[in-house]
Amino acid sequence: MQIREPTKPDAPIYRLLRLRALKEHPTAFSSSYEQQKDWPLAAFAERLPDTPGSTDSFLLGCFVEGNLVGSIGFFRQDEPKSKHLGMIVGMHVAAEHQGKGYGRRLVNAALERARRTPGLSMIHLTVTTTNIPAISLYTSLGFQIYGTAPRAMFVNGQYLDEHLMALKLD
């Protein structure tokens, strides 16, 4: 198992994992399979850097025997007044690889990299209130729920609430 930043040549396998995640877990993402299924490969490649470590925003992938089985995104706010904030997004581990600690390792790797970012002091994320395994993972890593957004998403005719979670780095 290796955690690394996928680069542009990884776009085909990133596209497969991303579309699979959106299709299999529509309530876990604000984007949808229907939105992204027809995107050209270049659109997925644009999300990946030419060179790892080139920005404060990044995507990490969990690779097992060369296969991308999980990913997590992180971006830092750009505005001067909110530059101290980062956001974890798009966390996913393929179903057949869940329960092996890959999700925990992905989050830890993202946190480790974020902690090395000068001036970053807080990380936020959102998670649907029904995603108990994810809430448990984030809580075990020190994230705290600081609010709940009612009706944050509307998926398959159903409203979903999201917990707002934060982790102080200092």
Sequence and secondary structure as in RCSB ss.txt:
>XXXX:A:sequence
MQIREPTKPDAPIYRLLRLRALKEHPTAFSSSYEQQKDWPLAAFAERLPDTPGSTDSFLLGCFVEGNLVGSIGFF
RQDEPKSKHLGMIVGMHVAAEHQGKGYGRRLVNAALERARRTPGLSMIHLTVTTTNIPAISLYTSLGFQIYGTAP
RAMFVNGQYLDEHLMALKLD
>XXXX:A:secstr
 EEE   GGGHHHHHHHHHHHHHH GGG SS HHHHTT  HHHHHTTS SSTT SSSEEEEEEETTEEEEEEEEE
E  SGGGTTEEEEEEEEE GGGTTSSHHHHHHHHHHHHHHTSTT  EEEEEEETT HHHHHHHHHTT EEEEEEE
EEEEETTEEEEEEEEEEE  
